[in-house]
Amino acid sequence: MMAQYPNCYRCRARLILTHRTGLIPNPIARFQPQVRQPMHPTDNLSSASHWHILGAGAIGCLWACHLQLQQQPVSLLVRSDSKLQQFQQPWSLSGQSQAEGIQLQAELNQSESPISRLLVTTKSYDTLAAVEAVRHRLSKDAVIVLLQNGMGQQQQLAERLPEVPIYVGTTTEGAFLSGHQLVHAGSGESWFGPLNAVAKQLGEAPLRPLLSLALHSGYDPQILNRLWQKLAINAAINGLTALHDCQNGVLADNPEYHQQMTQLCDEVERLAEALQQPLFEQPLITRAEAVARATGTNFSSMLQDVRHRRRTEIDAINGYLCDQAQTLGIDLPHNRSLLEKIRQTHPTV
Ligand SMILES: NC(=O)c1ccc[n+]([C@@H]2O[C@H](COP(=O)([O-])OP(=O)(O)OC[C@H]3O[C@@H](n4cnc5c(N)ncnc54)[C@H](OP(=O)(O)O)[C@@H]3O)[C@@H](O)[C@H]2O)c1
């Protein structure tokens, strides 16, 4: 009988973990991994790396479960005793990937053990404070990976820690927590790549354990282009759905909302052009409309934040775009107006 290796693509189908893929069309980009190396017993690269995940919410727990299922050492970092308690019982994973009885390890930020691989999955606005809280634990060879929506926090962290290799990622996986159950609601794809010079020098190697999980993931040395694509789509959809309290698909169907989405897209394209930042081959509005239709019944994360009276990520999305425009002396009146309306209605701190 053939041996099974959990990190090996050839053996993956045999894993106890059930992962259903391809059920939800990926609206942003077709998955074409550019550089990917199989993890077989002959590959001992990074197999002993212990991953610490800062941000034990939906995305952090999804990656923690998948690392654990691939027998990669992983611990979640939490900021309160009450959160720590949640990890005393086993977790189950349902939806697009399924597994039972996953015992996740968790520890407080202020624990002492050194951190060499840090995956940050907090909301964008918590990034700097969260990393600061564990900074004293970073080992000399530490590598940080930020997997979040929005932009700005990554560059701020890179400025703060120029000597630490910083990678960034973007994902279209969908997940939420429900008690001790992690619901993997939508299967998507994730891309990772280097942000600063030290990460570019190291290349893909430190990320291999993340790239070999049963989540569609790839490495892209030009990762900022993908972050911009996600930012542009989020800027066109998320804030408007929060403002109008509607599902994504309504933006494509309602002529007035569609017009507003077009105005946002035109401004984002103008800014991207001024920054010489490529977006899509098609006009942004065409892509945004396609995404709104493909995810038509979804309630965007920003709308859900607004409904639950949680802080939104608007500052790292439309806010980031307005800041970039301001430094170039460009006005984005529709993005600014949306930003101000969401800020007025919903707290940003
Ligand atoms: N969920 C999705 O389907 C999805 C999909 C694509 C992208 N994203 C993006 O991924 C990122 C994470 O999203 P999410 O849905 O996983 O968010 P989430 O469920 O709100 O999780 C964020 C976690 O970060 C923790 N945190 C904040 N500050 C911390 C600190 N100083 N120390 C330790 N933990 C800290 C929070 O802890 P507390 O519980 O203590 O507050 C919370 O558990 C966001 O940028 C989001 O836009 C999410």
The ligand as an ORCA input file, in Angstrom:
! r2SCAN-3c Opt
* xyz 0 1
  N     -13.664     36.038      7.419
  C     -13.541     35.989      6.108
  O     -14.275     35.250      5.429
  C     -12.494     36.809      5.405
  C     -12.280     36.583      4.041
  C     -11.281     37.286      3.377
  C     -10.510     38.207      4.061
  N     -10.759     38.427      5.386
  C      -9.900     39.416      6.060
  O      -9.066     38.724      6.989
  C      -8.816     39.547      8.146
  C      -9.295     38.794      9.389
  O     -10.697     38.612      9.252
  P     -11.543     37.712     10.265
  O     -12.894     37.588      9.657
  O     -10.789     36.486     10.637
  O     -11.609     38.703     11.524
  P     -12.101     38.370     13.006
  O     -12.924     37.137     13.000
  O     -12.633     39.627     13.560
  O     -10.738     37.993     13.747
  C      -9.786     38.931     14.111
  C      -9.164     38.452     15.397
  O      -8.044     39.289     15.698
  C      -7.926     39.296     17.089
  N      -7.084     40.376     17.578
  C      -7.209     41.718     17.388
  N      -6.232     42.376     18.031
  C      -5.482     41.434     18.670
  C      -4.338     41.487     19.511
  N      -3.755     42.642     19.862
  N      -3.825     40.326     19.985
  C      -4.392     39.146     19.667
  N      -5.487     39.024     18.861
  C      -6.018     40.162     18.376
  C      -9.366     39.450     17.575
  O      -9.381     39.026     18.914
  P     -10.579     39.293     19.953
  O     -11.492     38.115     19.755
  O      -9.870     39.310     21.258
  O     -11.217     40.613     19.561
  C     -10.114     38.523     16.612
  O     -10.231     37.229     17.157
  C      -9.586     40.861      7.886
  O      -8.727     41.807      7.310
  C     -10.665     40.448      6.880
  O     -11.122     41.509      6.072
  C     -11.718     37.757      6.066
*
